[in-house]
Amino acid sequence: MKILSKQQFEYDVATIGGYVDQVGGELLSKALIGGTTARYANVRLGIKGTQALNLLNSVAVFSGGTCGWDPSGNTTTFSQTNITTCPEKYNEALCYKDLYDTYQSMLMAPGQTSETVPFEQQIADLKVKQIQQRIEQQLWQATTGSSCFNGFKTLISTGTTGVANSSGVTFNSTAQYGTSGNPITEIDKLINVLDDNAMSREDLVVFMSYANFRLYIQALTRANFFQNYIGSSDITGMMEATQPNTNVKVVPTIGLNGSNQVVIGPREYLVVGFDLLSDHEKLVIWYSKDFDELRLRANYNYGATIATFGSTAYFATNNLA
């Protein structure tokens, strides 16, 4: 039997605590704007509470090139819609003494007082993912009954001004293309009820649950669309596809998990708000001498709204819960 008489098992945690302090803002930024929806939305920063978003609209009437001046019918209009962000925080205490009877005690510095714990970076990365998931869910599922803003699931629903209804049905990956229930066909129906001005946009995105997204990919594969619209990319890794014969992106979000609602809208008019300009917005891990423990803190805020222009349907929903 080989005897390992000398091996390097030391785990240097002396610099990890500083690591979190140095990049705490970057970690929280990753948590806030690194989620699925924020990557496909119009992100506004510097919002602390409620802020007005200025919207520009115009009507242009053209006339023959004769002499004279006729501005009748031409208008340029500014309107406003508000976005409200909710403050939220995450606090946790880690007692390093709880590790003394575990294998992790071998990774701790000698002595009965420790200002660090093993795997601080991994702990911070895990918290980032959990904050991401929380925000992603709330951006879609929040309602003013339990939050200070309505999420996109409520904002993009039947009866909302500027939102069309495709009267969709539940996805069925085995349904033939062109028949009710086929995921590709159901998204075609969403596109078809949009206003002409919306159809011409280059930034349309379809959102759905992960379960429905997988049914959608299966339907693409059955219809032999996968070569042209998924290509050689890792579709399950990238989690993005393109609706056949369109420039419309299709993405999943955990905000719609457990729901059959599918929506479409332009990125520019899906607005997500954060502050991210305040010094307090950091994910911080520090040693508290008062309580002899390590503490984690994250303070942040976020909110959502959509920009609408009268009855023009820039958004559509399949009207499913």
Buried (B, 14 or more C-beta within 10 A) or exposed (E): EEEEEEEEEEEEBEEBBEBBEEBBBEBBBBBBBBBBBBBBBBBBEEBEBEBEBEBEEEEEEEEEEEEEEEEEEEEEEEBEBEBBBBEBEBEEEBEBEEBEEEEBEEBBBEEEEBBBBBBBBEBBBEBBEEBBBBBBBBBBBBEEEEBBBBBBBBBBBBEBEBBBBBEBBBBBBEBEBEEBBBBBBBBBBBBEBBBEEBBEBEBBBBBBBBBBBBBBBBBBBBBEBBEEBBEEEEBEEEBBBBBBEBEBBBBBBBBBBEBBBBBBBBBEBBBBBBBBEBEEBBBBBBBEEEEBBBBBBBBBBBBBBBBBBEEBBBBBBBBBE
